[in-house]
Amino acid sequence: MPDNPLTKKKGPVYQAPVDQVTRAVALRFDEETDTVPRIVAQAKGEIAKRIVELALEYDIPIYSDSGLVEQLLELDYYSEIPPHLYKAVAQVIVYVYQLGGQKAKNGTGF
């Protein structure tokens, strides 16, 4: 599998270049202050592209699951992830931890 152009890593991540991103959601989970992950950014269109660009700029892992993104876009900004999405979001958290995702201690999480 070739290197991913967005994350420079291999695995279950975006397969499209940034200019093809149409939707994005950013989550935060801080074990010390949060009981469950929260949505800290969500957008469609140009702002979604900017979310991905910022993630790349700050070396925040990117994980792609279009179905999960669609469900998360239906939630309010800064809302906690509802129980029916725990399993799907847990897969994202596992992925981030496997990458050493705790490096993003600036409150953005992943």
N, CA, C and O atoms as a printed pandas DataFrame, in Angstrom:
     atom_number atom_name residue_name chain_id  residue_number  x_coord  y_coord  z_coord
0              1         N          MET        A               1    0.848   -1.172    0.000
1              2        CA          MET        A               1    0.000    0.000    0.000
2              3         C          MET        A               1    0.899    1.243    0.000
3              4         O          MET        A               1    1.833    1.313    0.798
4              5         N          PRO        A               2    0.643    2.216   -0.866
5              6        CA          PRO        A               2    1.481    3.409   -0.915
6              7         C          PRO        A               2    1.245    4.288    0.309
7              8         O          PRO        A               2    0.233    4.166    0.999
8              9         N          ASP        A               3    2.209    5.178    0.561
9             10        CA          ASP        A               3    2.052    6.126    1.660
10            11         C          ASP        A               3    0.819    6.981    1.412
11            12         O          ASP        A               3    0.515    7.347    0.277
12            13         N          ASN        A               4    0.122    7.290    2.488
13            14        CA          ASN        A               4   -1.071    8.104    2.408
14            15         C          ASN        A               4   -0.671    9.569    2.238
15            16         O          ASN        A               4    0.160   10.061    3.002
16            17         N          PRO        A               5   -1.236   10.279    1.260
17            18        CA          PRO        A               5   -0.833   11.661    1.026
18            19         C          PRO        A               5   -1.263   12.619    2.135
19            20         O          PRO        A               5   -0.710   13.714    2.239
20            21         N          LEU        A               6   -2.234   12.235    2.964
21            22        CA          LEU        A               6   -2.672   13.134    4.025
22            23         C          LEU        A               6   -1.927   12.910    5.324
23            24         O          LEU        A               6   -1.601   13.872    6.019
24            25         N          THR        A               7   -1.656   11.687    5.661
25            26        CA          THR        A               7   -1.076   11.421    6.970
26            27         C          THR        A               7    0.365   10.960    6.896
27            28         O          THR        A               7    1.054   10.904    7.915
28            29         N          LYS        A               8    0.826   10.631    5.703
29            30        CA          LYS        A               8    2.165   10.084    5.516
30            31         C          LYS        A               8    2.334    8.786    6.299
31            32         O          LYS        A               8    3.453    8.409    6.647
32            33         N          LYS        A               9    1.231    8.106    6.574
33            34        CA          LYS        A               9    1.234    6.831    7.274
34            35         C          LYS        A               9    0.409    5.839    6.469
35            36         O          LYS        A               9   -0.335    6.221    5.565
36            37         N          LYS        A              10    0.545    4.578    6.802
37            38        CA          LYS        A              10   -0.258    3.561    6.143
38            39         C          LYS        A              10   -1.365    3.136    7.087
39            40         O          LYS        A              10   -1.195    3.217    8.304
40            41         N          GLY        A              11   -2.499    2.683    6.558
41            42        CA          GLY        A              11   -3.547    2.168    7.413
42            43         C          GLY        A              11   -4.913    2.707    7.031
43            44         O          GLY        A              11   -5.092    3.242    5.937
44            45         N          PRO        A              12   -5.894    2.565    7.946
45            46        CA          PRO        A              12   -7.281    2.956    7.648
46            47         C          PRO        A              12   -7.476    4.455    7.783
47            48         O          PRO        A              12   -8.128    4.930    8.713
48            49         N          VAL        A              13   -6.907    5.185    6.851
49            50        CA          VAL        A              13   -6.970    6.640    6.901
50            51         C          VAL        A              13   -7.521    7.161    5.587
51            52         O          VAL        A              13   -7.870    6.377    4.704
52            53         N          TYR        A              14   -7.602    8.489    5.448
53            54        CA          TYR        A              14   -8.100    9.059    4.207
54            55         C          TYR        A              14   -7.360    8.507    3.008
55            56         O          TYR        A              14   -6.146    8.308    3.047
56            57         N          GLN        A              15   -8.092    8.265    1.956
57            58        CA          GLN        A              15   -7.498    7.784    0.720
58            59         C          GLN        A              15   -7.533    8.852   -0.359
59            60         O          GLN        A              15   -7.068    8.617   -1.475
60            61         N          ALA        A              16   -8.076   10.022   -0.046
61            62        CA          ALA        A              16   -8.202   11.094   -1.035
62            63         C          ALA        A              16   -7.305   12.267   -0.662
63            64         O          ALA        A              16   -7.037   12.488    0.519
64            65         N          PRO        A              17   -6.839   13.023   -1.656
65            66        CA          PRO        A              17   -6.073   14.235   -1.365
66            67         C          PRO        A              17   -6.945   15.266   -0.644
67            68         O          PRO        A              17   -8.173   15.195   -0.696
68            69         N          VAL        A              18   -6.312   16.203    0.016
69            70        CA          VAL        A              18   -7.034   17.221    0.785
70            71         C          VAL        A              18   -8.060   17.949   -0.073
71            72         O          VAL        A              18   -9.151   18.260    0.406
72            73         N          ASP        A              19   -7.734   18.223   -1.318
73            74        CA          ASP        A              19   -8.674   18.983   -2.149
74            75         C          ASP        A              19   -9.949   18.204   -2.482
75            76         O          ASP        A              19  -10.889   18.772   -3.037
76            77         N          GLN        A              20   -9.991   16.921   -2.151
77            78        CA          GLN        A              20  -11.196   16.122   -2.380
78            79         C          GLN        A              20  -11.994   15.886   -1.102
79            80         O          GLN        A              20  -13.033   15.227   -1.144
80            81         N          VAL        A              21  -11.538   16.401    0.014
81            82        CA          VAL        A              21  -12.253   16.263    1.280
82            83         C          VAL        A              21  -13.522   17.100    1.218
83            84         O          VAL        A              21  -13.473   18.273    0.847
84            85         N          THR        A              22  -14.653   16.514    1.576
85            86        CA          THR        A              22  -15.916   17.239    1.552
86            87         C          THR        A              22  -16.563   17.358    2.930
87            88         O          THR        A              22  -17.404   18.230    3.147
88            89         N          ARG        A              23  -16.170   16.476    3.870
89            90        CA          ARG        A              23  -16.739   16.489    5.219
90            91         C          ARG        A              23  -15.642   16.111    6.211
91            92         O          ARG        A              23  -14.778   15.285    5.917
92            93         N          ALA        A              24  -15.691   16.729    7.386
93            94        CA          ALA        A              24  -14.699   16.395    8.410
94            95         C          ALA        A              24  -15.260   16.666    9.801
95            96         O          ALA        A              24  -16.067   17.572   10.007
96            97         N          VAL        A              25  -14.811   15.857   10.736
97            98        CA          VAL        A              25  -15.162   16.029   12.139
98            99         C          VAL        A              25  -13.893   15.816   12.949
99           100         O          VAL        A              25  -13.126   14.890   12.684
100          101         N          ALA        A              26  -13.679   16.668   13.926
101          102        CA          ALA        A              26  -12.537   16.505   14.828
102          103         C          ALA        A              26  -13.073   16.170   16.220
103          104         O          ALA        A              26  -14.040   16.765   16.695
104          105         N          LEU        A              27  -12.422   15.210   16.850
105          106        CA          LEU        A              27  -12.821   14.779   18.186
106          107         C          LEU        A              27  -11.728   15.108   19.187
107          108         O          LEU        A              27  -10.553   15.213   18.835
108          109         N          ARG        A              28  -12.131   15.268   20.429
109          110        CA          ARG        A              28  -11.180   15.442   21.518
110          111         C          ARG        A              28  -11.546   14.475   22.622
111          112         O          ARG        A              28  -12.719   14.294   22.950
112          113         N          PHE        A              29  -10.517   13.852   23.196
113          114        CA          PHE        A              29  -10.719   13.017   24.375
114          115         C          PHE        A              29   -9.500   13.147   25.259
115          116         O          PHE        A              29   -8.404   12.718   24.899
116          117         N          ASP        A              30   -9.701   13.738   26.411
117          118        CA          ASP        A              30   -8.645   13.894   27.396
118          119         C          ASP        A              30   -9.041   13.039   28.595
119          120         O          ASP        A              30  -10.025   13.324   29.277
120          121         N          GLU        A              31   -8.270   11.998   28.840
121          122        CA          GLU        A              31   -8.594   11.065   29.921
122          123         C          GLU        A              31   -8.739   11.752   31.270
123          124         O          GLU        A              31   -9.469   11.266   32.134
124          125         N          GLU        A              32   -8.060   12.867   31.462
125          126        CA          GLU        A              32   -8.083   13.549   32.752
126          127         C          GLU        A              32   -9.327   14.412   32.952
127          128         O          GLU        A              32   -9.746   14.632   34.089
128          129         N          THR        A              33   -9.921   14.903   31.870
129          130        CA          THR        A              33  -11.050   15.822   32.022
130          131         C          THR        A              33  -12.345   15.355   31.367
131          132         O          THR        A              33  -13.421   15.818   31.744
132          133         N          ASP        A              34  -12.265   14.457   30.404
133          134        CA          ASP        A              34  -13.454   14.024   29.660
134          135         C          ASP        A              34  -13.872   12.622   30.063
135          136         O          ASP        A              34  -13.030   11.756   30.300
136          137         N          THR        A              35  -15.176   12.404   30.137
137          138        CA          THR        A              35  -15.667   11.047   30.372
138          139         C          THR        A              35  -15.897   10.316   29.055
139          140         O          THR        A              35  -15.793    9.091   28.993
140          141         N          VAL        A              36  -16.206   11.062   28.013
141          142        CA          VAL        A              36  -16.344   10.507   26.660
142          143         C          VAL        A              36  -15.808   11.542   25.666
143          144         O          VAL        A              36  -15.695   12.722   25.999
144          145         N          PRO        A              37  -15.480   11.104   24.452
145          146        CA          PRO        A              37  -15.000   12.059   23.440
146          147         C          PRO        A              37  -16.051   13.118   23.108
147          148         O          PRO        A              37  -17.253   12.892   23.250
148          149         N          ARG        A              38  -15.570   14.268   22.667
149          150        CA          ARG        A              38  -16.433   15.378   22.265
150          151         C          ARG        A              38  -16.080   15.816   20.846
151          152         O          ARG        A              38  -14.957   15.632   20.378
152          153         N          ILE        A              39  -17.064   16.395   20.181
153          154        CA          ILE        A              39  -16.846   16.981   18.865
154          155         C          ILE        A              39  -16.304   18.388   19.078
155          156         O          ILE        A              39  -16.948   19.214   19.724
156          157         N          VAL        A              40  -15.122   18.661   18.536
157          158        CA          VAL        A              40  -14.534   19.991   18.702
158          159         C          VAL        A              40  -14.455   20.765   17.386
159          160         O          VAL        A              40  -14.106   21.946   17.376
160          161         N          ALA        A              41  -14.776   20.106   16.291
161          162        CA          ALA        A              41  -14.880   20.784   14.994
162          163         C          ALA        A              41  -15.675   19.875   14.067
163          164         O          ALA        A              41  -15.538   18.652   14.114
164          165         N          GLN        A              42  -16.496   20.473   13.234
165          166        CA          GLN        A              42  -17.266   19.710   12.253
166          167         C          GLN        A              42  -17.655   20.642   11.117
167          168         O          GLN        A              42  -18.049   21.787   11.340
168          169         N          ALA        A              43  -17.540   20.138    9.900
169          170        CA          ALA        A              43  -17.843   21.007    8.761
170          171         C          ALA        A              43  -17.991   20.207    7.478
171          172         O          ALA        A              43  -17.624   19.035    7.386
172          173         N          LYS        A              44  -18.546   20.899    6.494
173          174        CA          LYS        A              44  -18.628   20.398    5.126
174          175         C          LYS        A              44  -17.963   21.435    4.229
175          176         O          LYS        A              44  -17.850   22.605    4.595
176          177         N          GLY        A              45  -17.528   21.002    3.063
177          178        CA          GLY        A              45  -16.973   21.934    2.083
178          179         C          GLY        A              45  -15.587   22.448    2.425
179          180         O          GLY        A              45  -14.735   21.710    2.921
180          181         N          GLU        A              46  -15.380   23.730    2.150
181          182        CA          GLU        A              46  -14.057   24.336    2.323
182          183         C          GLU        A              46  -13.566   24.284    3.770
183          184         O          GLU        A              46  -12.376   24.090    4.017
184          185         N          ILE        A              47  -14.465   24.453    4.709
185          186        CA          ILE        A              47  -14.047   24.406    6.115
186          187         C          ILE        A              47  -13.614   22.996    6.494
187          188         O          ILE        A              47  -12.705   22.831    7.309
188          189         N          ALA        A              48  -14.244   21.979    5.921
189          190        CA          ALA        A              48  -13.808   20.595    6.161
190          191         C          ALA        A              48  -12.378   20.401    5.665
191          192         O          ALA        A              48  -11.563   19.761    6.330
192          193         N          LYS        A              49  -12.085   20.949    4.509
193          194        CA          LYS        A              49  -10.709   20.868    3.989
194          195         C          LYS        A              49   -9.737   21.535    4.954
195          196         O          LYS        A              49   -8.638   21.033    5.190
196          197         N          ARG        A              50  -10.150   22.665    5.506
197          198        CA          ARG        A              50   -9.276   23.391    6.437
198          199         C          ARG        A              50   -9.051   22.589    7.718
199          200         O          ARG        A              50   -7.952   22.612    8.271
200          201         N          ILE        A              51  -10.065   21.889    8.191
201          202        CA          ILE        A              51   -9.903   21.031    9.372
202          203         C          ILE        A              51   -8.824   19.989    9.106
203          204         O          ILE        A              51   -7.959   19.753    9.950
204          205         N          VAL        A              52   -8.876   19.368    7.933
205          206        CA          VAL        A              52   -7.882   18.349    7.583
206          207         C          VAL        A              52   -6.502   18.979    7.430
207          208         O          VAL        A              52   -5.506   18.411    7.880
208          209         N          GLU        A              53   -6.438   20.140    6.802
209          210        CA          GLU        A              53   -5.147   20.824    6.658
210          211         C          GLU        A              53   -4.521   21.132    8.027
211          212         O          GLU        A              53   -3.318   20.955    8.219
212          213         N          LEU        A              54   -5.341   21.589    8.961
213          214        CA          LEU        A              54   -4.826   21.882   10.309
214          215         C          LEU        A              54   -4.373   20.613   11.021
215          216         O          LEU        A              54   -3.368   20.616   11.732
216          217         N          ALA        A              55   -5.115   19.534   10.827
217          218        CA          ALA        A              55   -4.702   18.264   11.427
218          219         C          ALA        A              55   -3.339   17.851   10.897
219          220         O          ALA        A              55   -2.484   17.394   11.656
220          221         N          LEU        A              56   -3.138   18.010    9.613
221          222        CA          LEU        A              56   -1.844   17.683    9.022
222          223         C          LEU        A              56   -0.750   18.603    9.549
223          224         O          LEU        A              56    0.345   18.155    9.888
224          225         N          GLU        A              57   -1.058   19.878    9.614
225          226        CA          GLU        A              57   -0.081   20.866   10.077
226          227         C          GLU        A              57    0.376   20.585   11.512
227          228         O          GLU        A              57    1.547   20.772   11.841
228          229         N          TYR        A              58   -0.543   20.140   12.355
229          230        CA          TYR        A              58   -0.228   19.897   13.761
230          231         C          TYR        A              58    0.014   18.418   14.062
231          232         O          TYR        A              58    0.053   18.013   15.224
232          233         N          ASP        A              59    0.176   17.619   13.016
233          234        CA          ASP        A              59    0.491   16.199   13.159
234          235         C          ASP        A              59   -0.542   15.449   13.987
235          236         O          ASP        A              59   -0.201   14.590   14.800
236          237         N          ILE        A              60   -1.814   15.785   13.768
237          238        CA          ILE        A              60   -2.923   15.104   14.435
238          239         C          ILE        A              60   -3.363   13.955   13.531
239          240         O          ILE        A              60   -3.637   14.175   12.352
240          241         N          PRO        A              61   -3.434   12.750   14.055
241          242        CA          PRO        A              61   -3.821   11.603   13.219
242          243         C          PRO        A              61   -5.184   11.807   12.550
243          244         O          PRO        A              61   -6.096   12.407   13.120
244          245         N          ILE        A              62   -5.290   11.294   11.339
245          246        CA          ILE        A              62   -6.521   11.373   10.561
246          247         C          ILE        A              62   -7.009    9.956   10.295
247          248         O          ILE        A              62   -6.251    9.094    9.851
248          249         N          TYR        A              63   -8.277    9.736   10.571
249          250        CA          TYR        A              63   -8.903    8.427   10.383
250          251         C          TYR        A              63  -10.146    8.636    9.528
251          252         O          TYR        A              63  -10.903    9.578    9.759
252          253         N          SER        A              64  -10.360    7.786    8.562
253          254        CA          SER        A              64  -11.493    7.956    7.657
254          255         C          SER        A              64  -12.552    6.889    7.877
255          256         O          SER        A              64  -12.278    5.690    7.822
256          257         N          ASP        A              65  -13.755    7.349    8.126
257          258        CA          ASP        A              65  -14.928    6.479    8.205
258          259         C          ASP        A              65  -16.109    7.356    7.811
259          260         O          ASP        A              65  -16.685    8.047    8.652
260          261         N          SER        A              66  -16.462    7.327    6.546
261          262        CA          SER        A              66  -17.486    8.246    6.034
262          263         C          SER        A              66  -18.830    8.074    6.737
263          264         O          SER        A              66  -19.542    9.052    6.965
264          265         N          GLY        A              67  -19.175    6.841    7.080
265          266        CA          GLY        A              67  -20.437    6.611    7.787
266          267         C          GLY        A              67  -20.437    7.254    9.167
267          268         O          GLY        A              67  -21.423    7.864    9.581
268          269         N          LEU        A              68  -19.326    7.111    9.870
269          270        CA          LEU        A              68  -19.205    7.720   11.195
270          271         C          LEU        A              68  -19.219    9.244   11.076
271          272         O          LEU        A              68  -19.870    9.919   11.873
272          273         N          VAL        A              69  -18.515    9.783   10.100
273          274        CA          VAL        A              69  -18.501   11.240    9.911
274          275         C          VAL        A              69  -19.918   11.752    9.693
275          276         O          VAL        A              69  -20.306   12.763   10.278
276          277         N          GLU        A              70  -20.684   11.077    8.869
277          278        CA          GLU        A              70  -22.067   11.510    8.617
278          279         C          GLU        A              70  -22.884   11.538    9.907
279          280         O          GLU        A              70  -23.650   12.474   10.139
280          281         N          GLN        A              71  -22.723   10.517   10.740
281          282        CA          GLN        A              71  -23.459   10.479   12.006
282          283         C          GLN        A              71  -22.995   11.581   12.962
283          284         O          GLN        A              71  -23.804   12.189   13.663
284          285         N          LEU        A              72  -21.687   11.830   12.982
285          286        CA          LEU        A              72  -21.154   12.860   13.874
286          287         C          LEU        A              72  -21.541   14.261   13.415
287          288         O          LEU        A              72  -21.692   15.164   14.238
288          289         N          LEU        A              73  -21.703   14.448   12.111
289          290        CA          LEU        A              73  -22.133   15.751   11.595
290          291         C          LEU        A              73  -23.558   16.096   12.026
291          292         O          LEU        A              73  -23.935   17.268   12.032
292          293         N          GLU        A              74  -24.345   15.094   12.385
293          294        CA          GLU        A              74  -25.713   15.335   12.836
294          295         C          GLU        A              74  -25.772   15.840   14.277
295          296         O          GLU        A              74  -26.805   16.339   14.723
296          297         N          LEU        A              75  -24.657   15.708   15.005
297          298        CA          LEU        A              75  -24.612   16.116   16.406
298          299         C          LEU        A              75  -24.230   17.587   16.526
299          300         O          LEU        A              75  -23.675   18.173   15.597
300          301         N          ASP        A              76  -24.530   18.168   17.667
301          302        CA          ASP        A              76  -24.174   19.555   17.923
302          303         C          ASP        A              76  -22.691   19.688   18.224
303          304         O          ASP        A              76  -22.053   18.766   18.733
304          305         N          TYR        A              77  -22.158   20.859   17.897
305          306        CA          TYR        A              77  -20.772   21.175   18.229
306          307         C          TYR        A              77  -20.550   21.033   19.731
307          308         O          TYR        A              77  -21.400   21.428   20.530
308          309         N          TYR        A              78  -19.436   20.482   20.102
309          310        CA          TYR        A              78  -18.969   20.254   21.467
310          311         C          TYR        A              78  -19.843   19.271   22.251
311          312         O          TYR        A              78  -19.746   19.187   23.475
312          313         N          SER        A              79  -20.685   18.537   21.545
313          314        CA          SER        A              79  -21.494   17.541   22.243
314          315         C          SER        A              79  -20.663   16.287   22.500
315          316         O          SER        A              79  -19.709   15.989   21.782
316          317         N          GLU        A              80  -21.054   15.568   23.541
317          318        CA          GLU        A              80  -20.418   14.289   23.830
318          319         C          GLU        A              80  -20.920   13.251   22.838
319          320         O          GLU        A              80  -22.046   13.330   22.349
320          321         N          ILE        A              81  -20.071   12.284   22.553
321          322        CA          ILE        A              81  -20.457   11.200   21.655
322          323         C          ILE        A              81  -21.546   10.375   22.342
323          324         O          ILE        A              81  -21.374    9.983   23.496
324          325         N          PRO        A              82  -22.659   10.105   21.662
325          326        CA          PRO        A              82  -23.732    9.318   22.274
326          327         C          PRO        A              82  -23.359    7.838   22.350
327          328         O          PRO        A              82  -22.538    7.360   21.568
328          329         N          PRO        A              83  -23.968    7.115   23.298
329          330        CA          PRO        A              83  -23.630    5.703   23.512
330          331         C          PRO        A              83  -23.697    4.825   22.262
331          332         O          PRO        A              83  -22.896    3.901   22.126
332          333         N          HIS        A              84  -24.629    5.089   21.350
333          334        CA          HIS        A              84  -24.734    4.226   20.171
334          335         C          HIS        A              84  -23.533    4.373   19.220
335          336         O          HIS        A              84  -23.380    3.571   18.298
336          337         N          LEU        A              85  -22.682    5.389   19.435
337          338        CA          LEU        A              85  -21.490    5.563   18.605
338          339         C          LEU        A              85  -20.196    5.200   19.340
339          340         O          LEU        A              85  -19.109    5.341   18.781
340          341         N          TYR        A              86  -20.307    4.739   20.580
341          342        CA          TYR        A              86  -19.110    4.406   21.364
342          343         C          TYR        A              86  -18.197    3.414   20.650
343          344         O          TYR        A              86  -16.984    3.614   20.588
344          345         N          LYS        A              87  -18.777    2.354   20.117
345          346        CA          LYS        A              87  -17.944    1.316   19.499
346          347         C          LYS        A              87  -17.177    1.880   18.300
347          348         O          LYS        A              87  -15.979    1.631   18.160
348          349         N          ALA        A              88  -17.850    2.626   17.447
349          350        CA          ALA        A              88  -17.191    3.192   16.263
350          351         C          ALA        A              88  -16.108    4.183   16.664
351          352         O          ALA        A              88  -15.025    4.182   16.080
352          353         N          VAL        A              89  -16.383    5.029   17.652
353          354        CA          VAL        A              89  -15.393    6.009   18.090
354          355         C          VAL        A              89  -14.247    5.308   18.825
355          356         O          VAL        A              89  -13.102    5.754   18.755
356          357         N          ALA        A              90  -14.548    4.227   19.521
357          358        CA          ALA        A              90  -13.485    3.460   20.192
358          359         C          ALA        A              90  -12.471    2.945   19.175
359          360         O          ALA        A              90  -11.278    2.896   19.473
360          361         N          GLN        A              91  -12.917    2.566   17.994
361          362        CA          GLN        A              91  -11.999    2.116   16.954
362          363         C          GLN        A              91  -11.061    3.257   16.535
363          364         O          GLN        A              91   -9.887    3.025   16.246
364          365         N          VAL        A              92  -11.577    4.471   16.505
365          366        CA          VAL        A              92  -10.746    5.634   16.175
366          367         C          VAL        A              92   -9.715    5.843   17.285
367          368         O          VAL        A              92   -8.538    6.072   17.003
368          369         N          ILE        A              93  -10.148    5.767   18.533
369          370        CA          ILE        A              93   -9.238    5.963   19.663
370          371         C          ILE        A              93   -8.141    4.910   19.660
371          372         O          ILE        A              93   -6.975    5.234   19.889
372          373         N          VAL        A              94   -8.493    3.662   19.404
373          374        CA          VAL        A              94   -7.489    2.595   19.336
374          375         C          VAL        A              94   -6.478    2.915   18.242
375          376         O          VAL        A              94   -5.273    2.787   18.456
376          377         N          TYR        A              95   -6.951    3.323   17.092
377          378        CA          TYR        A              95   -6.064    3.682   15.986
378          379         C          TYR        A              95   -5.091    4.787   16.399
379          380         O          TYR        A              95   -3.890    4.700   16.141
380          381         N          VAL        A              96   -5.623    5.818   17.039
381          382        CA          VAL        A              96   -4.778    6.938   17.460
382          383         C          VAL        A              96   -3.734    6.485   18.468
383          384         O          VAL        A              96   -2.567    6.860   18.356
384          385         N          TYR        A              97   -4.131    5.692   19.443
385          386        CA          TYR        A              97   -3.171    5.212   20.438
386          387         C          TYR        A              97   -2.103    4.317   19.808
387          388         O          TYR        A              97   -0.947    4.330   20.230
388          389         N          GLN        A              98   -2.494    3.547   18.804
389          390        CA          GLN        A              98   -1.508    2.709   18.113
390          391         C          GLN        A              98   -0.467    3.555   17.393
391          392         O          GLN        A              98    0.673    3.127   17.213
392          393         N          LEU        A              99   -0.861    4.751   16.986
393          394        CA          LEU        A              99    0.072    5.665   16.331
394          395         C          LEU        A              99    0.878    6.475   17.333
395          396         O          LEU        A              99    1.751    7.253   16.948
396          397         N          GLY        A             100    0.588    6.297   18.614
397          398        CA          GLY        A             100    1.230    7.130   19.624
398          399         C          GLY        A             100    0.518    8.453   19.745
399          400         O          GLY        A             100    1.155    9.481   19.976
400          401         N          GLY        A             101   -0.800    8.448   19.590
401          402        CA          GLY        A             101   -1.614    9.648   19.525
402          403         C          GLY        A             101   -1.616   10.529   20.741
403          404         O          GLY        A             101   -2.162   11.630   20.683
404          405         N          GLN        A             102   -1.029   10.099   21.851
405          406        CA          GLN        A             102   -1.011   10.966   23.015
406          407         C          GLN        A             102   -0.052   12.132   22.834
407          408         O          GLN        A             102    0.046   12.993   23.709
408          409         N          LYS        A             103    0.658   12.172   21.711
409          410        CA          LYS        A             103    1.554   13.292   21.456
410          411         C          LYS        A             103    0.790   14.603   21.291
411          412         O          LYS        A             103    1.360   15.682   21.455
412          413         N          ALA        A             104   -0.497   14.509   20.968
413          414        CA          ALA        A             104   -1.300   15.724   20.784
414          415         C          ALA        A             104   -1.929   16.130   22.115
415          416         O          ALA        A             104   -3.143   16.013   22.283
416          417         N          LYS        A             105   -1.141   16.591   23.036
417          418        CA          LYS        A             105   -1.617   16.970   24.372
418          419         C          LYS        A             105   -2.062   18.428   24.443
419          420         O          LYS        A             105   -2.179   18.992   25.531
420          421         N          ASN        A             106   -2.307   19.030   23.302
421          422        CA          ASN        A             106   -2.669   20.448   23.278
422          423         C          ASN        A             106   -4.175   20.668   23.354
423          424         O          ASN        A             106   -4.654   21.762   23.058
424          425         N          GLY        A             107   -4.929   19.640   23.748
425          426        CA          GLY        A             107   -6.366   19.792   23.868
426          427         C          GLY        A             107   -7.136   19.405   22.631
427          428         O          GLY        A             107   -8.364   19.335   22.665
428          429         N          THR        A             108   -6.436   19.150   21.532
429          430        CA          THR        A             108   -7.140   18.769   20.318
430          431         C          THR        A             108   -7.399   17.280   20.285
431          432         O          THR        A             108   -8.331   16.835   19.614
432          433         N          GLY        A             109   -6.605   16.503   20.987
433          434        CA          GLY        A             109   -6.826   15.066   21.053
434          435         C          GLY        A             109   -6.503   14.389   19.749
435          436         O          GLY        A             109   -5.346   14.052   19.497
436          437         N          PHE        A             110   -7.504   14.181   18.909
437          438        CA          PHE        A             110   -7.276   13.523   17.629
438          439         C          PHE        A             110   -8.287   13.996   16.625
439          440         O          PHE        A             110   -8.266   13.558   15.475
